[in-house]
């Protein structure tokens, strides 16, 4: 059957890709991760005066860095991942990855609608929540779904959540039970238009490989050893 586009997300046990390249439940599931190393990289310039005063500023944009290690794999387990990455030709083509530890900590449903516009560099989002069950918590990762800017692919992590009761006394904008203020890291990379929504059920990180060389080890037991290093690519 014909399909509209090739899958552009790293195969995992939930996200299956057919041999034709389509995301489908009939496809081959990717293997789970044996280990994930996740890093937040925010380069900072630090200056210290003779009197001891410290002056700091962010000098380069923030990025997430990911190292994934797989358990030894059979060829049928290995090929969906390796061929997906091989097609990306090293650092040439970006793709998306979903990390299992960044699913919402609490079973959550409902729509978080951003009250905007919000300018780039802002560290919090005032949202109106509709039909909320559960709720986002610190540590949850999100994306921004902005109909006016499909290039806003940056991934953000929630660090604090305020409601109309638990908030800064100076926050006069947060004043109804249906509102939540989400504090995020890093600050917004792009402007966000009014009524954009927060994607939280399946947050994705847009990445490239850090090397142009793809290699693996094949043991005498016919099992493949493989790992990959990724960095965020907005």
N, C-alpha and C positions, 0 to 999 in steps of 0.2 A: 504494500500500500504506500502511496506517495505521502511525503510529509513536508512540512514547510521550512524546517531549518535543522541543521546539525546540532547535536547537544554540545554545550560549551561549559560543562561543569564536570569536575573531576569525578569519575565513577566511585561510588561508595555503596555500602549495603542497601541503602534506600534508593539511591539514584542509579538506575540501570540504563545501559546503552546497548542497543542492538548492534549486530555486525555491520549494519548499514549506516550507523552513526546517529540513530534517532533515540531520544529518551522514551522508553516504553517499558511497561511492566513485563513484557515478554523478553526484554533484553538481559544481558549478563550483568549481574551485580558486581560492583567493585568490592575488593576486600576491605575489611575494617582496618583501622590504624592500630598498630601495636603501641606506639608512643607518639606524642605530639609535643613539640617545644614551641611555645608561642611567646613572641617578644613584642613589646611596644617600644618603638624607636622614635624619640623626639630629641634631635640634636639641639643643644642649648649652648649659647655663648655666656661664659662667666668671667666677669672682671672684678678685681678686688682693689680698692683704693688703698693708699698708704695708711689711712685711718682705720682700715678694716671693713669699710662698707662694701657690701657685695651687690653687684649689678648684674642681672640676668636677663636674657631675652632669647626667644626662639628664633633660630636663624634659618632653618630648613623645615619644610613641611613634615608632618608626622607620617609614619608608615608602620604597618604591622608586618612582622616577619614570622615565617612558619617553617618548622622542620618536621617532616613526617617520616616515621620509620614503620615499615610493614613487617608483620610476621613472615617467616619463610612461606613461599607460595608455590602452588603447582602451576603448570603452564596455563591452564584454563583460568586460574585466578589472576595470574600475572598479565596476560596479554591485554585485557581491556584497559588496564591502567597504562601500561607501557606504550601501546599504540596510540592512545589518546594523547599522551605527552609527546610522543615522537612527532605527531602531526603539528604540534605547536612550534617545532623547530627552535628549541632552546628558548631564548628570550624574545623571539620575534612576535609571538601571538599570545595575548593575555587570555585568561580563562577564570572561572569561578571555582571556589572551594567552600564547602560547608564543614565546619568543625562541630563535632557532636557536643562538646562542652559548652557551646554557646547557644544551645536551645534554652528557651525561657525556664527559669528555675521553678516557677509555679505554672500549672496548667492555666493558660490564659486564652480568652477569646474576647472579641470586641474590637472596635476601630479607634485608633488614636489619630485624631485629626489635628494638624498643627495650625495654631493661630498665627498668621503671618501678615505680611512678609517678615522673614528673619534674615538678617544680613550675615554674610560669611564672617567667621571669627567669633560668633556667639557661642557660649558654652552651655546654654540650656534651651529647651524647647517647651513652650507653653502649649499644652494639648487639651482638646476636648475629647472625652472618651464616651463612646456610645455602646450600649449593651455590654458593659464590662463584666467579665467573670474572671476571677483571679486578679492578675495585674503584673506589670513589669516590675522588676526588682534590680537593685545594683548587681552588676555582673552580667546582666543580659546584654546581648549585642543586637544592634538594629541597623537597618538601612533606611534611607529616605526615598519615598516614592513620590517624585515631583513630576507632574504631567508636563510642566514647562521646561524641564531639564532632564532628559533621559541620560545625560552624561554624569549625573551625580551618583556615582557608584561607591563612594567612600563608606567604609564600615565604621560604626561608632559603638563604644561600650558605655552603658549607663553606670554612673558612679553614685548618684543619689536620686531619690524620687520624693517630691514634695506633693502634699495635697492641701486642701483648703484649711485643714486643721494643723497639720505639721508642716510649717513653712517659716521662712524668715518674716519677721514682723514688718519689714519694709516692702514685702512683695504684695502690693495692692492689686495686681492683676489676677492673682490666683485666689478666687473668692467663691467658687461654687463647688459642690460635691462632685460634679462630673468632670472637673478639671484636674490635670496632673502636670507638674513641671518636671521634665526629665533633664537631669544634668548629665552631660556627655563628655567623653574624651575620645578623640581630640575635639577642639572647637570646630564648628561647621567649616567645611572646606569650600562650600559654595553657598550663594544666596538660595533661600528656600521660599517658594511662593505660598500664599495663603491657601489653606485647605489641602496641602500636601499631606500624605499619610505616612505613618511609621510602619515599616515592615519588620516583624519580629518573629514570626513563626518559623521562617527559614531564612535567617540572615546569611548573606553570602559575602565573601571577600574576593574582590577582583585581584588576581595575582599574575605574576610572571615567574618563570624559573630563574634562579640566580646564576645558572651556568648554561652554556650552549652545548654542553656535552651530556648525553644521556647514557648511563652505563649501569650494568647490573652484574651480580655474581651468581653463577650457577654451580651448585655443589655436586658431589658425587651421588647425593641422594635425589638428584633431579629436582631440587627445590630452589627457587629463585630468591635471592636476597636483594632488597631494593629499598632505597630511601630517596627523598627529594627535599630540596630547599627552595622555598618560595618567598617572594616579597610582594607587598601590595603594590598594585599599579592602578592608579585612578584613571 
